[in-house]
C-alpha cells in the first residue's frame, strides 16, 4: 500500500531554534497533504492543509508565521516550527490521500523543546 | 456543532465481547468515510474504509447510514490487541477532511 514517511521521528531542540519536519509520499503523488498536532492524551488536531504549488490553508488558531508549510513538489511537504518554545513540544503527524481516497499517515515526529 | 463527533468512551470490555460505537457527521455532502486505529504514541493506521453497502473485514464490521449521517464500527470477539483509540475520518472533498476525537476501547483479560 501507499506509504507516507516522516523525518525526523524524534527531535530535541533548544528554545528559540527552528525545526523542520519532512513528509514524503513514497510511492504516489500527493497534491494535498495535511499536518496535525497531538498533545499527550489528546486527540489529533488538524493544523493546516498543504497544497502543492500554493499556500497552505491554516486552521483557525494556528499561526501561519509560526508553522511554515512548504509543499514544493508532489511528494514532499515540510513543516517548519519557527522559534520553537517548550509549549510547541508535541507529536506532529502528516497525512496524504492515496489513490483510492484513503488517508495515509506518516509515522509522526515527536518534538521536544527544552 | 462539531463536524464529526464520536463517543470518547472508554469502552471497557472483556475478551470475547462485542463492542460497537458510532461516529456522526454534520455535512451531508461528505464523500468518503474511514475508520482508523491509533495506538498510544503512534500514528493512526487505516483500519477499514466504510462503504455505502457496509463492509466486513474479519471481526470488524463498518456501516454507513447516510440518512442519519453516522458511521459505525463493530468489533466481534474482542482481543486484547484491539485495545486502542479508534478515529473516524470523514472526507468532504480533495481538500477538506474532518475527524472525530476518537473512541477509546480497552479490552481486558
Interface residues (C-beta under 8 A of the other chain):
Chain A: X31 X32 X34 X43 X44 X46 X49 X51 X57 X91 X93 X95 X97 X100 X101 X102 X103 X104 X105 X106 X107 X108 X110
Chain B: X31 X32 X34 X36 X38 X41 X42 X43 X44 X45 X46 X49 X87 X89 X91 X94 X95 X96 X97 X98 X99 X100 X101 X102
